[in-house]
Amino acid sequence: MQFFKVKTVEETFSLIEENIPAIEQTEVRELAEALHYILAEPVIAKENVPSFDRSTVDGYAVRAKDTYGSSESMPGFLTLVGEVKMGEVPTVSVSNGKAVYIPTGGMLPRGSDSVIMIEHCEDVDGLLNTYKQNAPAENVIRTGEDIKEGEILLNKGTKLRPQELGALASLGITHVTVFRKLKVGYLSSGDEIVPYQTETLSAGQIRDINYLTIAGLANEWNVDVVYGGIVKDDFDEFKQKARELYDQVDGLILSGGSSVGAKDYTTDVIQSLGDPGVFVHGISIKPGKPTILALANGKPVIGLPGHPASAMIIFQLFGQRILRKLKGEEIEHKPERIFARMTKNIPSSPGRSDYIRVRLFEKDSEWWAEPIIGKSGLITTLVKSDGIVEITSEKEGVLQGEYVPVFVSR
């Protein structure tokens, strides 16, 4: 193979970003059927979440100042005057020296401004002993604290993960406008390649396992694959099969014809499909140097090496980036699991494993993890997070600048 100027990995990523367009066709999908699709328009909140002040714990709604000075050795005393029922507007209110029982998620009764956890008090025949003082708004989520009416909840290009679906459902949204599902074609080439179902191989034959591995990866990324079969090392047949498949799909994957050899027709076949043609012809990477990337009349074409390990690595590294760009996804390149440095101290209790949601960003060629601080009931802390940090049970926390493992969410 006569390589053009071989590109670095970083150059290849940049060329993918420059050359690959997003598909324009959209569809409206029911929320329950929209997992892993890409939003084609931003979602603006039409109401507050929550729509009322509510408790984040089981406990008692109180006026915070009525608990001041309470401790284990010197408890405070409040009079119980009723309870809040789930799904109902409280009929009781809280006044000086009074308390109302409230379950997690219950609506805060009038007059109260905090909730003391049930573990920190004791009901003795209607007299509530309080063993801890509360701060105003403690254990309470205020109206609109999670999502405010009129704000952009999700931007165009957002991949709908389970947490995004939950946030949308909290607003009563039942349908979303997304980019339609991609369909790509896959074509194997080579005189030695035979269907993977072949029971007995003749001398020199190789089963087509690349189809299963590459199609399997594409399916994991919510992309349908049309199998074009196996084509021999004949230019005219290869060109015809590639054209037939190209006309049916949004992008084309060719496997096997990109190694050095006299029967290598891949570049010429790709160039025949449309302009502007090949923009990467060889990448400075091992394995996988003989990789071809092209754009033919708006459709990406990927020429993978024939070696199964090389093909899979290249497709994971570059094929996924191309398909995500084609799907209209806003791409932030983050690995699946990394070590990152914490931006601040995070305390933890020994004997208990803590899992902290974090936002990842790159600074001075290092990954940093910024904790997403928020009350446990806030849905948007899930949407804003890029991953989770585990603080194991034997640790008392992590220090600012310390390296921690981050499990990156997709």
PyMOL commands that set and color helices and strands:
alter all, ss='L'
color gray80, all
select helices_A, chain A and resi 9-19+31-33+64-67+118-120+162-170+210-220+235-246+266-273+308-326+380-384
alter helices_A, ss='H'
color red, helices_A
select strands_A, chain A and resi 26-30+43-44+54-55+59-62+76-83+98-102+114-117+121-124+127-130+140-141+152-154+175-179+183-189+193-194+206-207+224-231+251-255+276-281+292-296+299-304+337-342+346-347+354-363+366-371+387-391+397-398+403-408
alter strands_A, ss='S'
color yellow, strands_A
deselect
rebuild
show_as cartoon
